[in-house]
């Protein structure tokens, strides 16, 4: 267990500072309300897939894959959004009435499926640099009737530099790619000041993936003291403009759930 893990597990868990309503409807992992089984069914389909993808890494690369020819089932199992986190994101989206989501790092589209399933009139825009991965995700999502997801094949930097005004004013941003501190901080700042409404939520995935990512999260917490920063170990959530306690809260959110814990066709 590295330092990042120890720091999380030995800090006081502060769930109780939040209102009973917020705890019950967002933070309580034991109270599972599925807003759509479709996303979990999609995740299950990918876990059982025999297909492969030649993935091109544009960020910090992978520590689990030895080459770029990768089984879809392995990608879903290793780096896909796990059910408890996907459902947590759905709870956040439902609780705050989120309708427009922007995502960096589509991968297989698992997180996109969760984001898009809560409200039928929501819009999800997801950016993926690898053309092979994007093509696969696009076909799979369309075959599973996820029709409110727009996929964009660009590097993250190109997206920020070339995007037009239509792809702005989102409520919720998800950062999952290029696991380097300076890149993550840059994307966070661009989202916060140029792409999101004043009242917004930003999720940074894999904040304990490396010391670099852990350091990036600490910097974000330090510079966003007027926001609510939730440390859920795997991901960090920065909530700005809502009536919630301010500061960083290390939440007891490490219970492991699998797809078997949920009903899936």
N, C-alpha and C positions, 0 to 999 in steps of 0.2 A: 504494500500500500504506500503510495507516494505522498508527498507533503500536501498536495491539493486535496486528496481524499481525506487525510487526517484532519485538515482544517475544517472541512465540511462536517464530518461526523462528530467532532468534539465541540462544535459551537452550539450554543443554546438554540433549540428550535423554538421559534416565536410565533407559531400559528395563532395563538390565543389573542394576540393584540388586534386581530381583525374582527369585524362584525360577525355575528352568528350567521347572517344571511350570506356573506361572502365566503365564509368557511364552508357552509353547507352546499352552496351552489357552484363553488369553484375549487376550493382547496381540498375538500374531503375526498380522498381517493377511494375510500370504501363506499361512497355513495356514487355509484356509476349510473349515469343516465346517458344512454346512447341517443344522439341526435340523428344518427343515420348508421344503419348496419352496412350500408354500401361501401363505406371506406374500409371497414374491417374485412369485408368480403374481398375487396381489392387487394388488401395486404395479404390475406390468405392465399389468393391466386398467385401472387408473386412468390410467396414462400414455397409453393409447390411447382413452380415453373422449371422446365428443363432447358430453357433458352439461355444463350450467352450474349454478352455485349463486349465489344472492344472499347473500353473507356479511356479517354484522354484526360489526364489530370492537369488542371490549370492552377491549382493552389498548392498547398503543402504536401499533396500526395497522400497515399494510403500507407498505414503501418501494418495492415492486415493482409493485403493482396500482394502476391509476389510478381505478378505481371498484369498487363492490361486486358487480357482475355478473362472475363469474369462471368461466373454463373449468376443469373438474375436472382436465384434463390439465396445465394451467398450475400449479394449486395443488400437484399431486403433484410436478411437476418442480421448482418453486421452493422450496416449503417442506416437502415430504414427507421423511420419514426415508430417507436414502440407503442403498443396500445394505450398504456396509461398516460403517455405524454400526448398522443393524438387526441384522446378524449379530454384531457386537460385543456388543450388548445380549443377544442370545441366548446367547452364550458366557458372559457374566457370570451370567445366570440359571441356566444349566446347571451352571457350576462351583460356585456357592454354593448350589445347590438351592433357588432362589427359587420360591415357590408363590403368593404374594399380591402383586399389583402395583397401585399407585394412580397414575393419570396425570391431570395437569391440562393440558387442551388436546387434545381428541380429533382435531380437524380431520377428515381423511378416514379416520382409523382405521388408518393405515399402521403407526405404532409399536405400536399396540394389537395388530395382527396378529402382529408379531414377538414381542411379550411373551407372547402366548397360545399360541404354537405349540410351545414347548419341551416342556412337560409337559401331558399330557392332563387332569390333575386340578388344574391351576392356575386361579387366578381373577384376572381383570383388571377393575378398576373405572376408568372413564374419565369425566372431567367436561368438558363443553363448554357454553359460554355461548350460542353461536349456535344457535337452534332449527332453522334450515334446514340447517346443516352437520350437526348431530346426526342429523336425520331421514335425510339422505342416507347418512351413514356407517352408521347402524343398518341400513338396508335392504341396503346393499352387503355388510356383514359377515355378516348373516344369510344372504344369498343364496350366500355363499362358505363357509358352515358354520363360522363362528367363533362357537361356542355358549357359550364360557366368558368372554365379555366383557359386562359390565354398563355401559350408558351412562347418564349422569345429565345432564339439562339444567338447569344452574344456573350462576350466576356463581361464580367461585372463592371469593369472600368469603362468599356465601350457603351454599355447600357446607360451608365450615369452621364457620360459625355455626349451621347447622341440622342437620348430620348426626347420626345416632344412633350408638350404640356398635358396631353391626354393621360399619360402615365404618371400622374402626380396626384397629390391630395388623397393619399390612402389613410386608413384608420389603423392598420396593423402591418408590421414588417417582420419578416422572418429571415435571419441571416444564417445560412448553413453552407459554407463553402469558403475556400481560401483561408485555412486555419492559421493565419499569421497575424500577429498582434497589430501591426501597423495597418494592414488591410482591413481588419475587422473594425478598428477605430475609425478609419476613413469612411467605411460604409455606414457605420452607425451615425456619424456626423452628417453625412449626406442625406440619409433618410430623415433624420430629426429636423434638419433645417430647410430641406428643399423638397422632400417628397411626401411628407406626412402632415396631417392636420395638427393643430395645436394640442388637441386631446388625442392621444395615441398610445399604442402599445408596440414595443420592439422586443422581439425574442432573439437571443443569440444562442445558437445550439453549440454543444460540445465545449462548454466553458472550462471543463476539467480535462480536456483531451490532451493538453500539453501545458507546460509551465508558461509558454507564450500566450496560450488562450486564457489561462488563469490570470495572467498579468493584465491582459486586455480587459477582462471582466472587472478586475479591481480598479482599473483606471476609469471605466465607465461608471462604476458605483461612486467613485470619488468625485467625479465631475457632474453627477446628476443627483445631488443631495436633496433637491426639491421634488424628486420623483419617488415612486415606490419600486424598489429593486428586489425581486424575488429570486433567491438562489435555490434552485431545485436540483442541484448537483449536476445533472446532465446539461441543463440549460439555465440561462439567466433571463429574467423577464423584467423589462423596464416599463412601468405604467406611468404615464404623465397626463396631468390635467384632470384626473378623477379624484373623487373624495375618498382617499385612502391614506393610511399612515405613511409618512415619508421616511426614507432611509432604506437600509438593506436588511432583509429578513431571510435567514437561512431556514428553509422549511423542511419538515419531516416528510419527504416525498421520495423515499428510496425503496418503498415496497415494490418488489418485482412481480409484475403481472405478465402473463403471456396471452397469446391469442386464444388459448384454451379456456381462459377465464371468462370469455365472452361468447355469447351465442353468435355463431357465424354459419351461414348456409354452406 
